């Protein structure tokens, strides 16, 4: 039986294409649909099946439109089959030999006007590949400094393209990928001349996965949690057998490989990946190296959850998912033990199980190559995410200690800070990735949220355990004497703390102050938003015609007494 | 029939989904259903990977029939 976990980038182009054909008729049901357009200035025919297949790994089922390469740019600028297709995401892979300009700013403004024109017609997000520097350079080393050099021109152009990007454009660093794989290998001339293929078959899988990871990031499907084993994963040796002092961390050659792996993981954490530990050990034994070995880069407080026990790992992971309120498909499991990996694959197919090589020197490469945690943006919020999840675990402990829910809520000392509008990139991001507390399912780009007739109320929450960041937003459309709720979303991790009541009470008071008589809302059911079916009626809305609800601002709701509200 | 032709027959049967294919040295792309220019490139990429060999530009675009392809693979494997 072929499974999605059989899709491995190292299989090579031909085997992957064959596997894709086999898997295609037997895909899991619960996949996110996506319309993807691929526009290349060289042939993309061989890339498309790989894109489709790697998207399955991120639980995305894409319908793909492929543009004939010789009319690529025209398709972007004129109404065409492409604009009729209405893609969610459009990948643009340019070729340097199709680049007429030799002037950096002219080339940049050319692309900017193409993006702008295309985005206005289609609303599609854009993944813009940058230019691959040539593998051959007649100027030799002087190409690093000589202004006539093509390499230098393309380097400058790549930098300039990435500056001042509109939020709907994401740069795919194709040049970096080519450089990692080797530029001569990336584009073999036999294939270039035979078939206008500017990426060799041997490099296509890496290119496809790299593009797919960005599609996944934009679609909110990047992985969120790295669940790590300890023994022979984060350090060399078994702490329960040899004791903490004998473990290989730093110092020895393989010790250095483990510390570098820890360093890589630490930087993932610092930009928003949540770390957890699932180890088969006694808790005090598992923690010992963290306190006694200064070479440890990762500290106990870097982990949102730390579970050392003798229970089966899939069971522990499921509990972690419930505790963090994240889906199982948000998890990546890393364990040096093939048996543990196989068990995880069997028991929870949604979890991404990393194939860790035997040699710890290549752990980083395995994790990096899989491109599981690709970010579409990094906000200040992301950098604190892991700490926020750790605080959440502490909140849950506190709640267990107190006799009533209300006492718990009182003791949290919560403050809701309302931004009007607040950080629109982050609001747009939250709209994109909130599935459950999502009243209408409508998404908005930051630009759409900036429009004059749109009012955004966004809310950040903090309490004694720290900042929870942006957790809710109401998107209102202003109409004469009423507001129309275009969408209302809230992060599920702050459910049942009176936040929705507090935010709505603020919105209603604000409306009344601005002579608004009524607020209209509607519930648009989706596969996952049943939890907000009764939201509007619970806020005091009256059912009106169709699926509409109306709230009259005559009678204002009150803010829960355990919640402080301030407005920035 | 040489071993290489037999081996290619198996590869092509699967590649073009033609289980009844009876491959002969004199056969050309036009004699085999589905062997168009795109499929040809795809096949050459597959053969490069399967045999760990590299085809030159002229070899990718200039082969006349299955026999030439089989001989070329033999030659490349022997020179490896």
Boltz contact constraints between the chains, C-beta under 6 A:
constraints:
  - contact:
      token1: [A, 12]
      token2: [B, 49]
      max_distance: 6.0
  - contact:
      token1: [A, 13]
      token2: [B, 45]
      max_distance: 6.0
  - contact:
      token1: [A, 14]
      token2: [B, 46]
      max_distance: 6.0
  - contact:
      token1: [A, 14]
      token2: [B, 49]
      max_distance: 6.0
  - contact:
      token1: [A, 45]
      token2: [B, 38]
      max_distance: 6.0
  - contact:
      token1: [A, 190]
      token2: [B, 56]
      max_distance: 6.0
  - contact:
      token1: [A, 190]
      token2: [B, 57]
      max_distance: 6.0
  - contact:
      token1: [A, 190]
      token2: [B, 60]
      max_distance: 6.0
  - contact:
      token1: [A, 193]
      token2: [B, 57]
      max_distance: 6.0
  - contact:
      token1: [A, 194]
      token2: [B, 57]
      max_distance: 6.0
  - contact:
      token1: [A, 194]
      token2: [B, 60]
      max_distance: 6.0
  - contact:
      token1: [A, 194]
      token2: [B, 61]
      max_distance: 6.0
  - contact:
      token1: [A, 195]
      token2: [B, 41]
      max_distance: 6.0
  - contact:
      token1: [A, 201]
      token2: [B, 45]
      max_distance: 6.0
